[in-house]
Amino acid sequence: MSRKIVIPFGPQHPVLPEPIHLDLVLEDETVVEAVPSIGYVHRGLETLITKREYPEYVYIAERTCGICSFIHGMTYCQGIEQIMGVEVPDRAHYLRTIWSEYSRLHSHLLWLGLFADGMGFENLFMNCWRQRETVLDVLEETTGGRVIQGSCKVGGVRKDIPAATLERMLSDLDPFEIKLKELADIFLHDDSVIHRTKGVGILPPDEAYALGAVGPTGRGSGVAIDMRMTGYAAYGKLNFTPVVENDGDCYSRCAVRVKELFTSIDLIRQAIRQIPEGETEVKVKGNPDGEYFSRSEQPRGELVHYVKGNGTKHIVRSRIRTPTLTNIPPLVKMMQGCELADVPVIVLSIDPCIGCMER
């Protein structure tokens, strides 16, 4: 007769890049229930909105997450700009798009390395991070920061990219893409990767939609929702189709991220070729008076920055909903009935960012 036991998974665990905490209810080696605990990390970032003037809060918004920092700052700026009716120059929109897609490349390559490490592929892990360095070098050269860029501001962007640099970035994408195809071939076709991920952590499409799965977690289960399709920044002027897989397992979620690497490269190419000349920012006068839900597509999924102003220099309310928060219920569902040995791979398959989620 089997009996149930409860074992803790996290917040410290050798395979975890983030301090997620789950209580796993087991029958023998099978997980019958996973109970998440939220609140291990809390930095009080949303409270700081009342203590910093609204243009300064961009820096705090970026520090919500060190991996997708630029997109956090851009999403906050979009909210303020909508409230104040600020018309951002087209060139700034294209620059925001270029930096957003480099941030997505950076995030996905980081995750692919960690995913490989979780399966015991140390060499594959190092090769993913070697290619990630190429992306970080571009971000550092064009914004001044490898992780926290600080180049986005209310009304546009603080920095421009010279035409010569854009041309070099465009030519450098060709050899970079070749190297990524070599990595993609391993993740998509290696027998060991397939054995560890195929049929593991299944999330059916109907449950993915009902539980609010977003980003690659949702698109890996056939939910074709991507905020870039709404056309914010310059996405409305670029050809874009979201990557969707339908099996809903760890392999599908990995395949979505692998294929999105090449989607990001294509979007960067389009943006560089189409970027118009002109100003990169406009002067912003006055204070925000109103409220707005600003939405964008983080590497992990839909990001929402709700901001509310009352006509003073301080925002009276800021609320951030990150994709990891919305992907926790789907994670709990996909872990029901899995083997204990598969727990690290399933947890990593949603690309959790707990510092991003709890703030």
C-alpha positions, 0 to 999 in steps of 0.5 A: 500500500502506497502512502503519501509524503510531502517533500519541499522543492526549492527555494534553494535547489542545484538546478534552479536559477530562481528561488521558486518553492513548491511542496510536492505531494508524492505517492511513491515516485509520482507527484499527485499534487504541487503546492506553490508558495509565493512571497520568498522574494519581496523588494517593494518595488511597487511602493517606490512609485510613490517616492520617485518622480514618474520619469525616474521610475523607468530605472526602477521598472527596468530593475524588476527583472535583470533578464528582460529589463528593457521591456519592463522599462519600455512597457512602463513608458508606453503606459505613461505616454498613452496617459499623457498623449505623447507621440513617440518618434518613429525612429524611437519605436524601431529602436525600442523594437530592435532592443526588445528583440535582442533582449528576447535573444538574450533571455532565450539563450540564457534559458536554453543553457539552463534547460540544458544544464537541468538535463545534465548537458554541460557542454550544450549549456556553455555553448548557449551562453557563448552565443548569448555573449554575442547578444550582450556585446551588442546591447552593451555597445548600443545602450551602454549596459549589458543587463540593465540598459537604461536607454528607454525614457518617457517620450522615446529613447536616450540613445541612437544607433549610428547607421554604420553600427546598424549595418554591422549589426545586420551583417553580423546576424548571418554568422550568428544565425548559422551558429544558432542553427547548430544549437537548434538542431541539438535541442530539436533532434537529439535523442537524449533531449527528446527522451527527457522532454517528449510527453513530459509535463503535458498541458492540453490546449483547453487547460492552457487557455483556461488557466491563463498560460502565456508566452511560450508556455501557452504557445507550446500548447497551441494558444496562439497569443502574442502581444507583439501582434497588437502592433505596439512599438514598430511591430505593426509595421513588421511581418510577424507570425507567432511560433506555435506548437501543439503537443503541450509538453516540455519539448513543445515549450522548448521548440517554441523558444528555439524557433523564436530565436530565428523569429527575433533575428528576422524582426531585427533584420526588418527593423534595421532595414526599415528604420526611418531617419529622424528624432529619437525623443520628444520633450515631455511636459506636464504630469500624467493624469489618468490610468492605463494598462500597458501590455507587451510581450516579454520573452516569458509572455504577456507583461502588464504595467498598470499605471495611474496618475493624478496630475502630480509628478508622482504616480499614485499606483503602479501594478505589474503583472508578470508572465511567471505569475500567470504561468504558475497555475499551468505549472501546477497542472502540468506537474500532476502525475509526473515522475519526481525525476521530471520535476526540474525539467518541468519547472524550468520549461516555464522559464520561471523568474521569481524576482520578476514575479514577486518584486 
